[in-house]
Amino acid sequence: MRCLVTGATGFLGSNLVRSLVASGHEVVATGAPGSTTRYLEDLPIRVQSADLLNPAALPALVAEQDWVFHVAGDTSTWSRLAARRRRVNVDATAMLADASVAAGVKRFVHTSTLDVHGYNRDGSPLAERPGDRSFFGIGYDYADTKAEGERQALARIPGGLDVVVVYPGFMIGPYDHTLQLGRVVRDLQAGRLTFAPAGTSSFCDVRAVADGMVAAAERGRTGVGYNLTGENRTYLDMFSRIAELVGAPRGPIRVPRAVLFTYGTVAQFAAGFTKRAPDMDPGMAAYLSSPQASDWSAARTELDYHPGDLDAAIRDAAAWYDEHMPVVR
């Protein structure tokens, strides 16, 4: 199949492109203007910059593509970036979906997030449906915009767009040059004081998620979403395991919700003066302190998905950082 991957220069996108190439597909990999393409240069693909907010550029981008994997997104949480986040996560999705309808794209795989489901207060795993507590309206605007972007994609089904949605979990593995979980790995490797939020998440190998996305394109059901998640573990447990595997001189310290929320409030206030995005805010603190857990049985049954070996993912991620982004001690 001829495949377009948006956000291909990012962590998940880079791994998805590799999975598609390994499966024998032709790939056009796009990233935002100015994003690095260095981790795609060894692949037999076409790489190009693409401004997804320019509607005039989208018809040529999706022309003659069989599958479109929409991975690009704005993962920021700072309130000052809300307008940009909405343009990228909502408006760009709507325009790309419209262009895909017009081009006759056979399948549109939309990358949402597990965060749109919220969580259950008792920490029980969620399938592809909302829990009894939501991340909406708590200052964690990322979830709000991703939910709206997903609705925009699904709204194009009556117009002829074959949409499948995927909900990735907390991923770890190689090519994490944006340091999503990588910052924790590097800090632990360097012996820096590392704090673990009080909450829980669903952790998985990014390469397994990429393979799951290819499977979703091949045999996912129209209009259906699949959790591409994994092991439900506390951040303390996960960070402690990372510390063990990378030989960290000391382990992480658990931070209670109230402490993290206070820190986020102070950091957000200070950002008003520095004009730089804070590393924590109240919405993110609430998110990271919640007992989020996921059930991926539908993906296992319908897509033959498995979240991979987390220990192997941690080791491979650490090795990749050592080679490409050495720790400064």
Number of C-alpha atoms within 10 A of each C-alpha: 13 16 23 25 25 27 25 32 29 24 22 24 25 24 24 27 29 21 20 20 15 10 12 11 17 18 24 21 25 26 23 18 11 8 13 14 17 8 16 20 10 7 12 12 16 13 18 16 18 18 16 24 17 11 13 12 14 21 17 11 21 25 15 16 21 18 25 26 25 23 24 24 23 18 14 15 21 23 17 14 13 15 9 13 22 21 18 21 26 23 19 23 27 23 20 25 27 20 21 28 21 15 19 17 22 18 24 28 25 26 22 26 21 30 23 23 24 22 27 19 12 10 17 15 18 20 19 21 13 15 20 12 13 17 22 18 10 15 19 22 23 26 26 20 25 26 20 19 25 24 15 20 26 23 16 18 17 8 11 16 24 23 26 26 27 26 22 26 26 19 26 30 27 24 23 22 18 11 15 13 16 22 16 20 25 24 19 26 23 17 16 16 12 19 18 22 23 23 23 22 28 27 25 27 28 31 22 26 29 22 24 28 29 22 16 29 23 12 12 23 16 18 16 13 24 28 28 36 33 27 21 22 17 24 23 20 14 20 24 18 18 23 24 14 16 17 14 20 12 16 21 25 15 18 17 14 18 13 13 24 22 15 17 21 18 15 17 22 13 14 18 12 8 10 10 12 18 19 13 20 26 21 22 21 26 21 27 21 22 22 23 28 30 26 20 24 18 16 24 16 10 14 22 13 24 20 24 18 13 21 16 14 20 26 18 17 22 23 16 18 22 13 10 12 15 12 15 8 9
